[in-house]
Amino acid sequence: MVDLRIPGKPRLMADTQAVHAQEQESSGLKRAVTPAMLEAIDRVVADQNVTVTEAVRRLITYGDLVYPLVQAQHGGGSSCVA
């Protein structure tokens, strides 16, 4: 786990992308991460002062709660992402 919170150092998206790539290699994950996903993770890390791993966990939890509600509003009763 890598903590990107470095006192006195501004955070850059490039730093976050390098860490994400390193974490993917070390964990064996071979998934595509879009720039929008990296921005969301970066925003949660900065706004909530948490690690990258915690930010990802929070975003997944949020998605698990919101996705079924959005699907119900749009008439697609499924709560499973394909």
Secondary structure as a PSIPRED ss2 file (coil, helix, strand):
# PSIPRED VFORMAT (PSIPRED V4.0)

   1 M C   1.000  0.000  0.000
   2 V C   1.000  0.000  0.000
   3 D C   1.000  0.000  0.000
   4 L C   1.000  0.000  0.000
   5 R C   1.000  0.000  0.000
   6 I C   1.000  0.000  0.000
   7 P C   1.000  0.000  0.000
   8 G C   1.000  0.000  0.000
   9 K C   1.000  0.000  0.000
  10 P C   1.000  0.000  0.000
  11 R C   1.000  0.000  0.000
  12 L C   1.000  0.000  0.000
  13 M H   0.000  1.000  0.000
  14 A H   0.000  1.000  0.000
  15 D H   0.000  1.000  0.000
  16 T H   0.000  1.000  0.000
  17 Q H   0.000  1.000  0.000
  18 A H   0.000  1.000  0.000
  19 V H   0.000  1.000  0.000
  20 H H   0.000  1.000  0.000
  21 A H   0.000  1.000  0.000
  22 Q H   0.000  1.000  0.000
  23 E H   0.000  1.000  0.000
  24 Q H   0.000  1.000  0.000
  25 E H   0.000  1.000  0.000
  26 S H   0.000  1.000  0.000
  27 S H   0.000  1.000  0.000
  28 G C   1.000  0.000  0.000
  29 L C   1.000  0.000  0.000
  30 K C   1.000  0.000  0.000
  31 R C   1.000  0.000  0.000
  32 A C   1.000  0.000  0.000
  33 V C   1.000  0.000  0.000
  34 T C   1.000  0.000  0.000
  35 P H   0.000  1.000  0.000
  36 A H   0.000  1.000  0.000
  37 M H   0.000  1.000  0.000
  38 L H   0.000  1.000  0.000
  39 E H   0.000  1.000  0.000
  40 A H   0.000  1.000  0.000
  41 I H   0.000  1.000  0.000
  42 D H   0.000  1.000  0.000
  43 R H   0.000  1.000  0.000
  44 V H   0.000  1.000  0.000
  45 V H   0.000  1.000  0.000
  46 A H   0.000  1.000  0.000
  47 D H   0.000  1.000  0.000
  48 Q H   0.000  1.000  0.000
  49 N C   1.000  0.000  0.000
  50 V C   1.000  0.000  0.000
  51 T C   1.000  0.000  0.000
  52 V H   0.000  1.000  0.000
  53 T H   0.000  1.000  0.000
  54 E H   0.000  1.000  0.000
  55 A H   0.000  1.000  0.000
  56 V H   0.000  1.000  0.000
  57 R H   0.000  1.000  0.000
  58 R H   0.000  1.000  0.000
  59 L H   0.000  1.000  0.000
  60 I H   0.000  1.000  0.000
  61 T H   0.000  1.000  0.000
  62 Y H   0.000  1.000  0.000
  63 G H   0.000  1.000  0.000
  64 D H   0.000  1.000  0.000
  65 L H   0.000  1.000  0.000
  66 V H   0.000  1.000  0.000
  67 Y H   0.000  1.000  0.000
  68 P H   0.000  1.000  0.000
  69 L H   0.000  1.000  0.000
  70 V H   0.000  1.000  0.000
  71 Q H   0.000  1.000  0.000
  72 A H   0.000  1.000  0.000
  73 Q H   0.000  1.000  0.000
  74 H C   1.000  0.000  0.000
  75 G C   1.000  0.000  0.000
  76 G C   1.000  0.000  0.000
  77 G C   1.000  0.000  0.000
  78 S C   1.000  0.000  0.000
  79 S C   1.000  0.000  0.000
  80 C C   1.000  0.000  0.000
  81 V C   1.000  0.000  0.000
  82 A C   1.000  0.000  0.000
